[in-house]
Amino acid sequence: MKVSTLSLDHLGLVAGIFDELGISKVIDEAMPKTRNCKLQHSAIIKGLVINGLGFTDRRLYIFPSYFEDLALEKLFGPGVAPEDFNEDTVGRTLDRINRFGSTKLFNLIAMNCMQKLAFGTHLLHVDTTSFSVHGQYEGDDCRPAIELTLGHPKDGRWDLKQFVLSMVTNQCGIPLFVQAHSGNKSDKKTLVETIEQLKSNLNFSDKIYFVADSAFFSSENINLLGDNTLWITRVPSTVGEAKDLLNQDLEMKTCSDDRYSIFETSVNYGNIDQRWIVVDSRDMHARKAKTFDRQTAKGLVLARKSVKKLGNIVFACEADARKAADRWLSENPRFLLRNVRTSMISRRIGAKRGRPKKDESLDIGYLIEADVELNEQVIASQRARLGRFVLASNDKNIGGELMLQYYKGQSAVEKGFRFLKDKSFRVAEVYLKKEERIEALSMIMVLSLLIYSIAEWMLRNRLKETGETVLNQIGKPTKRPTLKWVFQKFRNINEAISS
C-alpha cells in the first residue's frame, strides 16, 4: 500500500472561518456563476484568501501551482482539483468583482458578519495607505477604474506608480469598509469621502465616533460632516489655534494612566464648536527628546557657521551691522549672541585691488563679530513640550481622558495596514495587468484581513471566557495571542492518502 500526503497546516482554520461566516453564500447571491465554469466565484475568492493567508513565499495570484500539494477536498469540498484555479478563472472572477463593485461586495460581506457577530462598532477608525505597483496598465470597459499614477508614496518608492486604499475598522481592528482610489488622491478628500460612503452603505443604530489622523482635520471637512457625525481627530500643529496652545504654559492634569497628562478647553474652529485637549505623552517625550538633543547640537554648529558668514558682510554703518545681528537673532530664537562687537574697515572705492594711492578716497565699512551660545531658556521650554499634541472632537461633552482613549485605538487601522504589507503574508504584492483587476484584488486583500482579524477576535474572546491561555513566543502564558503565532502551531498537519 502506497501512502501520500497533502498539506493542510493552518489553512483549515482559514477555510473554516470563511465557511462559518457564510461568506460564500453572500458572494454567490451577489455574483452567481454565468459561464460554464466548474467553480463558483466564491470558491475562487476563497482560494485567493487561503493563498493570501498561507505563509508561503509565493505571492497572491499564483495559480494553480499553489494548490498542487494542498488537501483541496478538505478545504473546498469533493472534486476540486488544482487546475480548477487557473489564470482564466481567477481573472474572470476579478473582472466580475469589478463589474459588481468591489466596495459594494465587501459591504455586503461586512454587513453579514456584523449580523452574525457582536464585535461592536462604537469606534470606527479611518485611514489610508498607498501600494506601489510595477509595469504598464491599460484599463478596459468593465467600468471606470482607479488610475495608477505617481503620488505621495508611504513606502518611499517615488519611482513607482501607486494606488491608494482607504479602510475603516472597528475598535478591534476588524475592517468594515474598503475602497480603492487613484494614486494621486488627496488624503484630506479621501478620508471624509470614506466616512460619507460608510454612513450611506452601512446602518448603525448606536452612537459612534469616527476617529482619524490629522489629515482629516480642516474647516471644509468638519463642515461637510455637520453635527450629526461625531468625530475625534488630531489637530495639525500648523493650525494657528493649536500652535498657540502648544506654546503656552498650561496647567496639565495627570490622567489615570500616569504616562499622560491633559489640558481641556473649548474652541470654535471653522464655525464648529469643539472640545480640544492638549495631551502630554511621557513616552512620546522620551522618544523625541533624543532627536531634539541631536538636532540642537547640530543646529549649534550650523549657527556658528552662519554667524561666521555674517561676519564677512561689510555694512555701510555700525547701525546696519547691529540691525543685521538683531535680525539673525529673531530668525534663530534658540540661540544667543554674546560679545557682539563691530570693527571699522576701509577699502578702495569700487573694490579695486592693490594698495591705495596717496590721498586716495576710501570707502568706510563695518564688520560684526559675535560668539554663539544656546538660548537655554528657549531650549528648555521647547524640550518640555516635545511630547504634546492636540486632539479635537465635535462632541462637546466628551471627557478628555475618554477622547484620548478613543484616539489611541487608531492603531487598530494602522495595524491592519501593517498586516496587508507584511511580507510573510504577501497579500499586497500586486503584479496584475489591468487596473480593474487591481481594484478587485485590493478588496481581496482586505477580505483576507477581515478573516484574520475576526478569527483572532474570536480566539481571544474564547480564551477570556474560559480563563485559558496560550504560550507566546517566549514561552509565557497569554490570553491575547496573535493569530499569526497560533497559525504556526498548526504547521505540518497533513492529510494521509493511501492507494
C-alpha positions in Angstrom: 0.0 0.0 0.0 1.4 3.4 -1.0 0.7 6.4 1.3 1.0 10.0 0.0 0.3 13.2 2.0 -1.3 16.6 1.2 -0.7 19.7 3.3 -3.4 21.3 5.4 -1.4 23.2 8.1 -3.4 26.2 9.4 -5.4 26.6 6.2 -8.2 24.5 7.6 -8.8 27.3 10.1 -8.9 29.9 7.4 -11.4 27.9 5.3 -13.4 27.1 8.4 -13.8 30.7 9.4 -14.7 31.6 5.8 -17.4 29.0 5.8 -18.6 29.8 9.3 -19.2 33.4 8.4 -21.3 32.4 5.4 -19.2 34.5 3.0 -19.6 32.0 0.1 -23.4 32.4 0.3 -23.1 36.2 0.2 -20.8 36.1 -2.8 -22.8 33.6 -4.8 -26.1 35.5 -4.3 -24.4 38.7 -5.4 -22.4 37.2 -8.3 -24.0 34.0 -9.5 -21.9 31.9 -11.9 -23.0 32.7 -15.5 -20.4 30.7 -17.5 -19.8 27.0 -17.9 -17.1 27.0 -15.2 -16.6 24.3 -12.6 -16.2 26.6 -9.6 -18.4 29.4 -8.3 -16.8 32.8 -7.9 -16.9 32.3 -4.1 -14.6 29.3 -4.4 -12.0 31.3 -6.4 -12.2 34.2 -3.8 -11.8 31.7 -1.0 -8.8 30.3 -2.8 -7.3 33.8 -3.0 -7.8 34.3 0.7 -6.3 30.9 1.5 -3.3 31.8 -0.7 -3.0 35.3 1.0 -3.0 33.8 4.5 -0.8 30.8 3.6 2.6 31.9 5.0 4.2 31.0 1.7 6.9 32.5 -0.3 4.5 32.7 -3.3 2.7 36.0 -3.8 -1.1 36.2 -4.1 -2.5 35.3 -7.6 -0.1 32.4 -8.4 -2.4 29.6 -9.6 -2.8 26.7 -9.9 0.8 25.8 -8.7 0.0 27.0 -5.2 -2.7 24.3 -4.8 -0.8 21.3 -6.1 0.2 20.0 -2.7 -2.8 21.1 -0.7 -5.7 19.0 0.7 -8.2 20.7 -1.6 -11.2 18.5 -0.8 -10.8 19.3 2.9 -10.7 23.0 2.1 -13.3 23.2 -0.8 -15.2 20.0 -1.0 -15.1 16.9 -3.2 -14.0 17.0 -6.8 -11.9 20.2 -6.6 -8.5 20.0 -8.4 -5.6 22.4 -8.7 -6.2 23.0 -12.4 -9.6 24.5 -11.5 -7.8 27.6 -10.2 -6.3 28.6 -13.4 -5.4 32.1 -14.6 -8.5 32.5 -16.7 -11.0 31.6 -14.0 -9.2 33.8 -11.5 -9.1 36.7 -14.0 -12.8 36.3 -14.8 -13.6 36.4 -11.1 -11.7 39.6 -10.6 -13.4 41.1 -13.6 -16.8 40.0 -12.1 -15.9 41.7 -8.8 -15.1 44.9 -10.6 -18.4 44.9 -12.6 -20.4 44.3 -9.4 -18.3 46.8 -7.4 -15.5 45.7 -5.1 -16.6 48.1 -2.3 -20.3 47.1 -2.7 -19.4 43.4 -2.4 -17.2 44.0 0.7 -20.0 46.0 2.3 -22.4 43.0 1.8 -19.8 40.7 3.4 -19.2 43.1 6.3 -22.9 43.5 7.0 -23.3 39.8 7.0 -20.5 39.4 9.6 -21.9 42.2 11.7 -25.3 40.4 11.9 -23.6 37.1 12.9 -21.1 38.5 15.5 -21.4 41.2 18.1 -17.9 42.6 17.8 -19.0 46.3 18.3 -19.0 49.4 16.1 -18.8 52.1 18.7 -15.5 53.4 17.3 -14.7 53.5 13.6 -11.1 54.2 12.7 -10.5 55.7 9.3 -7.1 55.8 7.5 -5.5 55.5 4.1 -2.3 54.0 2.7 -0.7 53.5 -0.7 0.5 50.4 -2.6 3.2 50.6 -5.2 2.8 48.6 -8.4 5.1 47.5 -11.3 4.5 47.7 -15.0 2.3 49.4 -17.5 -1.5 49.4 -17.2 -4.4 49.9 -19.6 -8.0 49.9 -18.4 -10.8 48.0 -20.2 -14.5 48.6 -20.5 -15.6 46.9 -17.2 -16.3 50.2 -15.6 -14.3 53.4 -14.7 -11.2 52.1 -12.9 -8.8 53.6 -10.5 -5.9 55.4 -12.1 -2.4 54.1 -11.3 -0.2 57.1 -11.2 2.6 58.8 -9.3 1.6 60.2 -6.0 2.9 60.6 -2.4 4.2 57.1 -1.6 4.2 56.0 2.0 6.8 53.3 1.2 9.3 55.7 -0.3 9.0 54.3 -3.8 8.8 57.6 -5.7 9.8 55.8 -8.9 6.7 53.6 -9.0 3.1 54.2 -9.8 0.6 53.5 -7.0 -3.0 53.3 -5.9 -4.5 54.4 -2.6 -6.6 52.3 -0.3 -8.9 53.7 2.3 -10.1 51.5 5.1 -12.4 51.7 8.1 -12.0 49.3 11.1 -13.8 48.9 14.3 -12.1 49.2 17.7 -11.0 45.5 17.4 -9.2 46.1 14.1 -11.9 44.3 12.1 -12.3 46.0 8.7 -15.8 47.2 7.8 -15.2 49.2 4.7 -12.6 49.4 1.9 -12.3 51.4 -1.2 -9.5 51.8 -3.8 -8.6 55.2 -5.1 -6.3 56.7 -7.8 -2.7 57.0 -6.7 -2.7 60.8 -6.6 -5.9 61.1 -4.5 -5.6 63.6 -1.6 -5.8 62.1 1.9 -7.9 65.1 3.1 -10.6 64.4 0.5 -10.3 60.6 0.7 -10.9 60.4 4.5 -14.1 62.5 4.5 -15.4 60.7 1.4 -14.8 57.4 3.1 -16.8 58.4 6.1 -19.7 59.6 4.0 -19.6 56.4 1.9 -19.6 54.2 5.0 -22.6 56.0 6.5 -24.6 55.6 3.3 -23.7 51.9 2.9 -23.9 50.5 6.5 -26.6 51.0 9.1 -25.5 51.8 12.7 -28.1 52.1 15.5 -25.6 53.0 18.3 -23.8 56.2 18.9 -20.5 56.0 17.0 -17.3 58.1 16.7 -15.2 58.3 13.5 -11.6 58.5 14.5 -9.0 59.8 12.0 -5.5 61.2 11.9 -4.6 64.9 11.3 -5.0 64.7 7.5 -8.8 64.7 8.2 -8.8 68.0 10.1 -9.8 71.0 8.1 -12.7 73.5 8.3 -14.0 72.2 5.0 -14.2 68.6 6.2 -15.8 69.2 9.5 -18.4 71.4 8.0 -19.2 68.8 5.3 -19.9 66.2 8.0 -22.0 68.6 10.1 -23.2 68.0 13.7 -24.8 64.6 13.2 -21.5 62.8 12.6 -19.3 62.6 15.7 -15.5 62.6 15.1 -12.3 62.6 17.0 -9.0 63.6 15.3 -5.6 65.0 15.9 -5.2 68.7 15.1 -2.2 69.6 12.9 0.4 71.6 14.8 0.3 74.1 11.8 -3.2 75.2 12.8 -2.8 78.6 14.5 -5.0 77.9 17.5 -3.2 74.6 18.1 0.2 76.2 17.7 -0.8 78.8 20.3 -2.0 76.1 22.8 1.2 74.1 22.4 3.4 77.2 23.1 1.5 78.1 26.3 2.4 77.2 29.9 -0.7 75.1 30.7 -1.9 73.6 33.9 -1.8 69.9 32.9 -3.9 67.3 34.8 -2.4 63.8 35.2 -4.6 61.0 33.8 -5.4 57.7 35.4 -2.7 56.4 33.1 0.1 58.4 34.5 2.0 58.3 31.2 -0.3 61.0 30.0 -1.5 64.4 31.3 -4.1 66.6 29.6 -5.4 70.2 29.4 -9.1 70.6 28.3 -10.6 73.6 26.6 -13.4 74.7 24.3 -12.7 76.0 20.8 -14.7 77.3 17.8 -12.9 76.4 14.6 -14.5 76.5 11.2 -17.6 77.8 12.9 -18.0 74.5 14.7 -17.9 74.4 18.5 -15.4 71.7 19.6 -13.8 70.1 22.6 -10.0 70.3 22.4 -7.4 68.6 24.7 -3.7 69.2 24.8 -2.1 65.8 25.5 1.4 65.4 27.1 2.8 61.9 26.5 5.7 60.8 28.6 6.7 58.1 26.2 6.5 60.4 23.2 8.6 62.9 25.0 11.3 60.4 25.7 11.4 59.3 22.0 11.5 62.9 20.7 14.0 64.2 23.3 16.8 62.1 21.8 16.2 63.5 18.3 15.7 67.0 19.7 19.1 66.9 21.6 20.9 65.6 18.5 19.3 68.3 16.3 20.2 71.0 18.9 23.8 70.1 18.9 23.9 70.0 15.1 22.0 73.3 15.0 24.6 75.0 17.2 27.4 74.0 14.7 25.3 75.4 11.8 24.5 78.6 13.7 28.2 79.3 14.3 28.9 78.8 10.6 26.0 81.2 9.8 27.4 83.9 12.2 30.9 83.5 10.7 29.4 84.0 7.2 27.5 87.1 8.5 30.9 88.4 9.7 32.1 88.6 6.2 29.5 91.1 5.1 30.6 94.7 5.0 27.9 97.1 6.3 27.6 100.8 5.4 27.3 101.9 9.0 27.6 100.4 12.5 23.8 100.7 13.0 23.2 98.4 9.9 25.6 95.9 11.4 23.7 95.9 14.7 20.4 95.5 12.9 21.7 92.5 11.0 22.7 90.9 14.3 19.2 91.6 15.7 17.6 90.2 12.6 19.7 87.0 12.9 18.6 86.6 16.5 14.9 87.0 15.6 15.3 84.3 12.9 17.2 82.0 15.3 15.4 82.1 18.6 17.1 79.0 20.0 20.5 80.8 20.1 22.1 83.9 21.8 24.8 86.2 20.5 27.5 87.0 23.1 30.3 89.6 23.0 28.8 91.3 19.9 31.3 93.7 18.5 31.8 95.8 15.4 35.0 96.9 13.7 35.6 99.5 11.1 37.5 98.8 7.9 38.5 101.0 4.9 38.8 99.8 1.3 39.2 101.2 -2.2 36.2 102.6 -3.9 34.8 100.1 -6.5 36.5 97.3 -4.8 39.8 98.0 -6.6 42.7 95.8 -5.8 46.1 96.7 -4.5 47.5 99.3 -2.1 45.6 102.6 -2.0 47.4 105.6 -3.6 48.4 108.6 -1.5 45.4 110.8 -0.7 43.0 108.3 -2.5 39.4 108.5 -1.1 38.4 105.2 0.6 35.1 103.6 1.5 34.4 103.0 5.2 32.6 99.8 6.2 31.7 97.9 9.3 32.1 94.2 10.2 30.4 92.4 13.0 31.6 89.6 15.2 29.9 87.6 17.9 30.0 84.3 19.9 27.1 82.0 19.5 25.5 80.2 22.5 22.4 78.2 23.1 19.4 80.0 24.5 19.0 77.6 27.4 15.6 79.1 28.4 14.1 78.6 25.0 15.6 75.2 24.6 14.3 74.0 27.9 10.8 75.4 27.1 10.7 73.6 23.7 12.1 70.4 25.2 9.4 70.3 27.9 6.7 70.5 25.2 8.1 67.7 22.9 5.5 65.1 23.8 2.5 67.3 23.3 -0.2 67.2 20.7 -3.8 68.4 20.3 -6.9 66.3 19.9 -10.3 67.6 18.9 -13.9 66.4 18.8 -17.2 67.9 17.9 -18.8 66.1 20.9 -18.6 69.0 23.3 -19.5 66.8 26.3 -16.9 64.1 25.9 -14.3 63.9 28.7 -10.6 64.5 27.9 -9.4 61.1 29.1 -12.1 59.2 27.1 -11.2 61.2 24.0 -7.6 60.2 24.4 -8.5 56.6 25.0 -10.7 56.5 21.8 -8.0 58.2 19.7 -5.3 55.7 20.9 -7.4 53.0 19.2 -6.3 54.5 15.9 -3.5 51.9 16.0 -6.2 49.3 15.1 -6.4 50.5 11.5 -2.7 51.2 11.3 -2.1 47.6 12.5 -4.4 46.4 9.6 -2.3 48.2 7.0 0.9 46.7 8.5 -0.8 43.3 8.1 -1.5 44.0 4.5 2.1 44.9 3.8 3.6 42.1 5.9 6.0 40.1 3.6 5.1 36.8 5.4 1.5 37.1 4.1 2.3 38.7 0.8 -1.3 39.7 0.1 -0.1 43.2 -1.0 2.2 42.3 -3.8 0.5 43.5 -7.0 1.6 42.2 -10.4 -1.6 42.3 -12.4 -2.1 43.7 -15.9 -5.4 45.5 -15.6 -6.3 48.4 -13.3 -9.8 46.9 -12.9 -8.3 43.7 -11.6 -6.0 45.6 -9.2 -9.0 47.3 -7.8 -10.8 44.0 -7.3 -7.7 42.4 -5.8 -7.5 45.3 -3.2 -10.9 44.1 -1.9 -9.5 40.5 -1.6 -6.5 41.9 0.3 -8.8 43.4 2.9 -11.1 40.4 2.9 -8.1 38.4 4.0 -7.6 40.9 6.8 -11.3 40.5 7.7 -11.0 36.7 8.0 -7.8 37.0 10.0 -9.0 39.7 12.4 -12.3 38.1 13.1 -10.6 34.7 13.8 -8.1 36.5 16.2 -11.0 38.3 17.9 -12.9 35.0 18.3 -9.9 33.3 19.7 -9.1 36.0 22.3 -12.7 36.2 23.4 -12.9 32.4 23.9 -9.7 32.4 25.9 -11.1 35.3 28.1 -14.3 33.4 28.6 -12.6 30.1 29.6 -9.7 31.6 31.5 -7.3 29.6 29.5 -4.0 30.8 28.0 -1.6 30.1 25.1 2.1 30.2 25.4 3.5 33.1 23.5 6.8 33.3 21.5 8.9 33.5 24.7 7.0 30.7 26.5 4.9 32.9 28.7 1.1 32.4 29.0 -1.1 35.0 27.3 -4.8 35.4 26.7 -4.2 37.7 23.8 -2.0 35.7 21.3 -1.7 36.8 17.7 -3.4 34.6 15.2 -0.2 34.5 13.2 1.6 32.8 16.1 -1.3 30.3 16.6 -1.1 29.6 12.8 2.5 28.5 13.3 1.4 25.9 15.8 -0.6 24.2 13.0 2.4 23.6 10.8 3.0 20.1 9.4 -0.6 19.0 9.7 -1.2 16.8 6.7 -3.8 14.5 5.2 -2.6 11.0 4.5 -4.0 9.2 1.4 -3.5 5.5 0.8 -3.6 4.0 -2.6 
